[in-house]
Amino acid sequence: MIGRDSRYARCVLYRDSDGTSLGVRQRIDTTPRHDDRLHTLVEGDRLDLLAHRYLGDARLWWIICDYNDIFFPLELEPGQALRIPSREHVQMRLLD
């Protein structure tokens, strides 16, 4: 268990189904910004494709998950609206 005063207390923790820790990473700031975009999902949309379209890199799908509190990205529904940060914000503030 990670205590409140631990340097990992504010991190995102990854665990498998039996509770074994798989990894950790720092949380990103997901405060709404004036340059965020909204995308309404349609049939066939995938987070990697949206990350490529809006952020320029399919490997940044996890940023869209963080911004929208998505824990199971394969269970997205058409009609669901997603908030996506601007490419400039991601490059200058989140990936430094």
C-alpha positions as CSV (number, residue, x, y, z in Angstrom):
1,M,0.0,0.0,0.0
2,I,1.3,3.5,-0.8
3,G,0.9,6.0,1.9
4,R,-0.3,9.6,1.5
5,D,3.2,11.0,2.0
6,S,4.8,8.7,-0.6
7,R,6.2,10.2,-3.8
8,Y,4.0,7.7,-5.6
9,A,0.8,8.9,-3.9
10,R,-0.3,11.1,-6.8
11,C,0.7,8.6,-9.5
12,V,-1.4,6.4,-11.7
13,L,-0.8,2.8,-10.6
14,Y,-1.3,-0.2,-12.9
15,R,-2.2,-3.5,-11.4
16,D,-3.3,-6.8,-12.8
17,S,-6.4,-8.8,-11.7
18,D,-4.6,-10.4,-8.7
19,G,-3.3,-7.1,-7.4
20,T,0.3,-7.4,-8.6
21,S,1.7,-4.0,-9.4
22,L,2.6,-3.6,-13.1
23,G,3.9,0.0,-13.1
24,V,3.4,3.6,-12.2
25,R,3.5,7.0,-14.0
26,Q,2.9,10.5,-13.0
27,R,-0.6,12.0,-13.4
28,I,-1.1,14.6,-16.1
29,D,-3.0,17.9,-15.6
30,T,-6.4,17.4,-17.2
31,T,-7.9,20.8,-16.2
32,P,-10.2,21.9,-19.0
33,R,-8.5,24.5,-21.3
34,H,-9.8,26.9,-23.9
35,D,-8.1,25.0,-26.8
36,D,-9.5,21.5,-25.9
37,R,-11.6,19.9,-28.7
38,L,-14.7,17.8,-28.4
39,H,-15.1,14.7,-30.5
40,T,-18.3,12.7,-30.6
41,L,-17.6,9.0,-31.2
42,V,-19.0,7.3,-34.3
43,E,-19.0,3.6,-35.1
44,G,-15.4,2.5,-35.9
45,D,-13.6,5.2,-33.8
46,R,-10.6,4.0,-31.8
47,L,-8.5,5.9,-29.4
48,D,-5.3,5.2,-31.3
49,L,-6.9,6.6,-34.5
50,L,-8.2,9.7,-32.6
51,A,-4.8,10.3,-31.0
52,H,-3.2,10.1,-34.5
53,R,-5.7,12.5,-35.9
54,Y,-5.7,15.1,-33.1
55,L,-2.3,14.7,-31.4
56,G,-0.2,13.5,-34.3
57,D,0.8,10.2,-32.7
58,A,-1.3,7.0,-32.2
59,R,0.8,6.1,-29.2
60,L,-0.7,9.0,-27.2
61,W,-4.1,7.3,-26.9
62,W,-3.6,7.2,-23.1
63,I,-3.8,11.0,-22.9
64,I,-7.3,10.8,-24.3
65,C,-8.1,8.2,-21.7
66,D,-6.7,10.3,-18.9
67,Y,-8.6,13.4,-20.1
68,N,-11.9,11.5,-20.1
69,D,-11.4,9.1,-17.1
70,I,-11.6,6.1,-19.4
71,F,-10.5,2.9,-17.7
72,F,-11.7,0.4,-20.4
73,P,-10.9,1.9,-23.8
74,L,-12.5,-1.0,-25.7
75,E,-15.9,-0.2,-24.3
76,L,-16.5,3.2,-25.9
77,E,-20.0,3.8,-27.3
78,P,-21.0,5.8,-30.4
79,G,-22.4,9.1,-29.4
80,Q,-20.1,9.5,-26.4
81,A,-18.3,12.9,-26.4
82,L,-14.6,13.0,-25.7
83,R,-12.5,16.0,-24.6
84,I,-9.1,16.0,-26.4
85,P,-6.3,18.5,-25.6
86,S,-4.7,20.5,-28.3
87,R,-1.6,19.0,-30.0
88,E,0.4,22.1,-28.9
89,H,-0.6,21.7,-25.2
90,V,0.4,18.0,-25.3
91,Q,3.8,18.7,-26.9
92,M,4.7,21.7,-24.7
93,R,3.2,20.7,-21.3
94,L,2.5,17.0,-21.1
95,L,5.4,15.4,-22.9
96,D,8.3,17.5,-21.6
